[in-house]
Amino acid sequence: MDLGSEKIQRILSKYKFRDVAVEELQKIHRIYPEMKPSPDTYTYSDSTQKDLLKLTGVIPVKYEGRSYNFPIQLWLLDSFPFTPPICLLKPTANMVIREGKHVDAKGRIYLPGLHNWDYPKSSVVGLLKEMTAKFEEDPPLSSKNSVDTKDPHELLDFVSNLQINEVGVRHPDKTTFKVSVIGGGDLGMACVMSILSKCEVDKLVFIDVAESSTKGGSTDLEIFSLPKVEVSRDLSASAGSRVVVVTANAWSGEQSYVNVVQTNVDLYRKIIPSLAHLSPAAVMLIASQPVDIMTHVAWRQSGLPPTRVVGAGCNLDSERLSHVLDINLNTHKPAWVIGELSDNKVAVMSNIGLNSNLNPEIAPGGGSTKPLLDRAFELMKNRGQRSWSVGLSIADITNSVLTNKNKTHSVSTLAQGWGGIGAEVFLSLPCIMAANGSTRLAGVSLGQEEDSKLQESVISLSNLMSQLKI
């Protein structure tokens, strides 16, 4: 590998671990001599640019007994090899990208080796071998269709993109209902079973995150092979999901609450950006704790609009409250628990009945509704949030998204601008949930006690967020 040119040397001089990077490049050359280095300028998604070293070449891929050369490009960041390269497919003019779980529509490559990169255990040589193996299982490139070309492999590529159901052929552009649940443990399992029971899904992916303190629980699903369920430990299996449910937690043994929450934030930094890249049109539903903070963190890290990042928040309490008001107190109006998922949460009631066709609105706080809501809260005491009950709540929100139901749920959402809230915080508010995410109900004037609790939560959450390294 020729690293002696002045331009390459100038770029390498800016690398933090230059000598180690050169040693790694020499290893690559010994095994993949066709990978050629060159200096170039990389443009990030936020339009910023940086001069980096890139490797360009092809990897051999065997498919259906034939050999193909797939052109790739690896951009080496200036902290290489302690950070993984950015890997791209670079199709020629007669090739087209076939989007899948390892490659997105723009050619960005996603692999377990990239997600779990840990130098010196990880290397570009190992990454290229993994890339070849994954591409042989599911080739991400095919030839462009041509009137004059009758290559049977082109027909095979086309047919492999079709799915057959009971009524005939379903084309790949038809909407599919895929849901991914990220994080093992009891809550992850409860979400999987509840979503399978309540929602019509084409596929449900359960990803057991190794770094999560809630890992485990997926083995039995693998043993019993539930229909429509795929168990994986690879985030790329979530690609193309309509809803991504995140239940992963990574609690530490730290004494400080801020440090304990920070471990969860650090875990999210490893998974949330990848999940957003793999399913850019998904609604992300957060169930990790503390849910209001972690939903805020997920929104910041994902780059998704706030309407498509929501937390499970007070939805379970809201459904219980409406049930008590309807069955026990004979008040047939929906109600919602809003605010922080803590002792500061408060209740509000709708101004329309349960079966009304009108758009719901929150009734202004007043003396007539408060005694009723206080009584309902009293009847709800001692009902804890067990894993299965939270799982049922999450399944209900998921169903509203998949079916475009336009049902109002109390979910943790960006509260800034609602009811005079000026700070950037996430709180549970009544939101209409549909295929495109959440739409908040209009804010109202609350009673003095309720408003005071909400403001306390705003201050508390803002203070905690300011101490975290997002």
N, C-alpha and C positions, 0 to 999 in steps of 0.2 A: 504494500500500500504506500503510495507516494505521498508523504506528509511534508515533503521538503519545500514545497513552493512557498513563496513569500506571503501570498494571500492566506494560505491555510495556516502558516505559522503565526500570522498576525491574529487570526481568529482564535487559535489555540492558546495564545498568550493571555487571552481574557478569561479562559476557563479556570475555575477555582481549584480544580484538581488536575492540572495539566498533565503531569507525569503519569498519573493513574489512567487518565483518559487515553493517552497515547498508547500505553500498554494494552488497554482494552481494544483499541483500534487495530493493533497489530495481530491480536488473537482473531479478530473478525476476518482479517485479510487471509490468514492461514487456512481458514475453513471455507470462507465465502469470498474468494478473490475477485468475483464479479461485482462486489459492492464497492463503488467508487466514491471517495470523499470529495466534497467541493464546498467552498464558502458561499453563503447566500443569505438573504434577508427573510426572516420568518415573520408573518403578520398574524398576530393573535386575534381572538374573536372580538376584543374591544378596540381593534384597529391599531394598537401599539405594535411597534416593530423592533426586531432585534437581529443583529448579525450573528449567525450560528453556523456550525458545520453540519452538513447533511450528507447522508449516504444514499446513493441511488444505484439500483440494480434490479435483478429479478430473482425470484425463488422458484425452484422447480416444484410443480404440483402434479401428481398423478390422479386422474379421474376417469373412471370407466375404462381402464386399461390403456389410456392415452396420456402422454406427458404434455404439460403446458408450462410456459414461463410467465409468472405473474409479476408485473412491474410494481415495485414498491419504493417508498421514500421514507427514510428515518431522519428526523431532525434531533440532533443531540443538544440538549439544553446545557447552559454553561456550568451546571452543577453535575453533569454526567461524569462518571457512571453511577453516582449516588442517587440520581433521579432517572426514571425511565425515559426513553426517547418518545417523541411524538411520531406515531406510525401511520402512514397513509398509503392507500392504493392509488396508483397513477395510471389509469387505463389509457390505452392507445386509442386512436381515432376509430378503430373498428371493434372496440370493446365497450361494454356497458356494465355498470355496477349493479349487482343483484344484492339489494339490502338484506341483511340478515342479523343474527344475534352477535356476530363478530365484526360487522362492517356497517356503518351508517350510509345514508344516501350520498354524502359528500366524500366518501372514501376513507373516513377516519376509522382506524382499526382498534377494536377493543378485545383484549385477551386477559385471561386470569393472570398470566405472567406480568402484564403491565399493572394490573390492579394491586397485585401482591409483591411488587418489586422490592427487593431487599438485597442490595449489593453488599458483599461479593457473592452471596448465594445466587443472585440473579445476574444474567449476562445477556448481551445482544445475541450471542451465538445460540443460547438456550431459547431466546425469544423467537429467533428465526425458525428454529426447529419446531417450536410449538405452533407458529404461524402456518408452516407447511402442513402439519398434522390436522389443524382445524380447517384449513382451506380444502384439504382432500375430503373431509367429511361433508363440507357444505361450501362448494366453490362460490366465491363472491363476484366472479367475473364471467361474462359470457359474450359471445359474438353478437354484434348487431344483426337484426333480421334483415335479409336481403332477398329481393325477388329472384335473383339469379343464383342464390346459394341454397342447396338442398342438403346441407350437412345434417345428418340425423342427430348430432349432438346439440344443434341449435333447437331442434324440435324437442329434444329431451329437456333442455333448459326451460323452454316455454311451458311444457307439460308439468314440470316439477313445481312451477309457480301456481298451478291450479289446484283447487281442493274439490273433492267430490262429496256431495251430501245426498240426502235422501231424494231430492228433487232434481238432481242433475249437477251441472258444473257451476262452481262458484268462483268468480274471478278474483284475483288477488287484491283489487282495489275496493272490494266490498268490506264494510266495517266488520271487524271481528272483536269480540269481547274477551280481551285478555287482561287478567289482573295478576299483579305480583305482590307477594307479601315478603318483606325483608326483615329477617330476624327470627331466630328459633324461639324455644321456650314455650311456656304455657300460653302466653298471649298470642304469639304467632300461630300456634296450633289452633287456638280458639277462633282466630280470624279466618284461618283456612276452612275450618269445618263450618263456621257460620256463613261465610260467603258461598260455599258450595251448596248449602241448604237454601239460602234465600235468593241467590242471584243466578241468572242464566248466563254462564260463562262458557266460552269456547275452550279456554285454557287458563289454569291457575298455576302460577309458578311460586314455589316456596323456597326462598333462598336463605340458608342457614349461615349467617355471617360469623366467621371464625372469631373475629375480635370482640364480639358482643358477649356480655356477661349472661345473656339469655340464650346462648347457643345451645344446640341440642334439641331433640324432639323430632327431628326429621327422619330418623332411622326407621321408625315404625311406618311412616308414610311410604318409604321406599319398599319396605317388606311387603306391605299389603296392597301396593300398586292401585291407589284410588283412581277411578276414571277422571280424565281431564287434568290430573295433577302431575306437574313435573317438579321433582326435588333437585335442587342444585346448590352449589356453593360458589357459583360464578355469577357475578352481577350482570354479565352480558346476556344471561338467559332471560332477563326482564325486558329486553328490547321490544318496543312496539306495544307496551301496555297502555290500556285506557285509564287504569287506576293503579297507583303504586302505594301500597300501605307499608309504612315503616314502623316496626315495633322494637327495633334493636335498642338496647341500652348497654352502657359500658361503665358501670359504677366502679369507683376506686375505693380504696380503704382510707382515703384522706379524711381528716377531721373537719376541714373547712368546707362548708356547703358550696362555696364558689368553686373550689378545686374539684369537688365531686361532680358538679355540673359540667365543668370544663372537660372532664374525661369523655362525657357524652358528646360535647361539641367537637372534640378531636376525632372521635369515631365518625361523626357525621361528615367531617371534612374529607374522609377517605371514601365515603359512599355516595353522598348526595349529588355532587357534580356529575359523577358517572351515571347515576340513575336519571338525571335530567337530560343528559346527552342521549342516552339510549331510548328514552321515551319523551321526546320534547313536547308532545301534545297531551301528555297524561295529566290527570289530576293527582297531586301528591297528598296523601292522607297520613298525618303524623299521629302516632300513638305513644311515642317514647316520652319519658318523664324527665323534667317537668314539662307538660305538654305545651303550655303557652310559650315558654322560652324556646323549646326545641322546634316548634313550628316557625317561630321568628327566625331561628338559626337556619332552618332548612330553606326558607324563602330567600334569605341573604345568599346562601351558598349555591342555590340551584340556578339563579338567574331567571326563574319562571315568574310570570305575573302573579301578584298576590291573590288574584281570584282563583288560581289553580294550585295554591299551597294552603291547605287547611289542616287544623288539628281536631282530633276527636273531642277535645274540650268538654263542655258540659252537655253534650247531646244525650248521654245516658240519663243524667239527672232530669233533663227536660222531658224526655219520654216518660219517665216515672211520674214527674209532676203532672203532666197532662192526663195520665192514666188515673191518678188519685183524684184529680179535679172532676174527671168525667164519671168514674165509677163510684167513688166514695162520697163525693160532695155534690154530685148531680149538676155540675157546672160544665156544660158541653162546649167549652172553648179551649183551643190549644194554648199552652203556656210554655215559656222557655226560661231556663236558668241561664243567666248571662254573667259576664265578668271573668275573673280569674278562677281557675279550678282550685279553690281554697275556701277558707271560712268566710272570705269576703264576697262570695258569689251571691247574687240576688235574683229574684224572680220577677218576670213581667208576663202579662197576659195579652192575648190577641183581642181585638175589638170585634171579631167575627166568629161565627160558630164553626164547629169541626167540619161540617158538611157543606159549607158555603162555597160557591164558585168564585167569589170575589177574591182579589189579591189580599193576602194577610197584611195587617198593620198592627203595630204595638199600641195598646191602649195607654194613654198618658197615666203616669202614676197618680194615685189618689186614694182617698180614704175608703172608697167602696171596694177596691180590689185587694188592698193590703191585708186586711184580716183573713180573707179567704186564702190568699197565697201563704200567709204565715201558718194557717191551719194545715194546709197541704204539706208544707215543709215539715211540720211536726209529725204528720203521719208517715213521712218518708224516712224518718230518723232510723239509724241502725241498719240501713241498707248499704252495705259496702260495695265497692267496685271490684268484683271478682273478674278473673280473666275471661270467663265465658260470657259474662254480662257485657263487658267492654267489647268483646268480639262480636256479639250480636248487634251492638250499637254501630260498630264500624261497618258491619255487613249492610245495615240499613242505609247508611250514608252512601256506601258503594253502589247499592242498588239504585238510589236516586240519580247517581251520575250515569250509570250504564243505561238506564231506561229513560233518561231525560225527564225525570218525574216532576221536577219543579216543586219538590217538597221542601218545607222550611225546617231546617235543622239549626240547633245552636252549636256552631263550630268555632274553633279558635281561628280568628282571621285578623287581618290588619285593621286595627280599630281607629287609627289616626283619622280625624275628621268626623267621627261619629259622635253625636251628642256633645260636641264641644271638646273632645279629646284632641290635644295638640301634639302629644308625644307619639313617636313611632313605637307602638307596642302591639302585641297580639293578645286579644281577649276573645272569649266566647260571645258571639252576637248572633241573633237570628239571621240566617242566610238561606236564600232559595238555592238549593243544590240541583244542578242539571248537568248536561253533557259537557258544557264549556266551563264548569266550575261553579263558583259561588257568587251570589249577588246579595249584598246586605240589605235588610229592611231599613227604612228610614229611622233615624234617631228620634227620640222623644225626650220630653222633660221627665225626669225621675223624681221620686220623693227624696227628701233631704237625706234620710238614712241610706237609701240605696245609692244615691249619687256620691255620698261620702265614702262608701265602701269601694265603689268603682275607682274613685280618685286615689284611694290608698293603694289599690292594686296597680294602677298606672305608675305611681311613684316607686313602688317596690320592684316591679318588673323592669322599669327603666334603669334603676340602680344596679340590678343584677346584670342586665345586658351590658352596661358600661364597664363591668369588671371582667367580662369574658373576652377571650381572643378568638374571634370568629374565623 
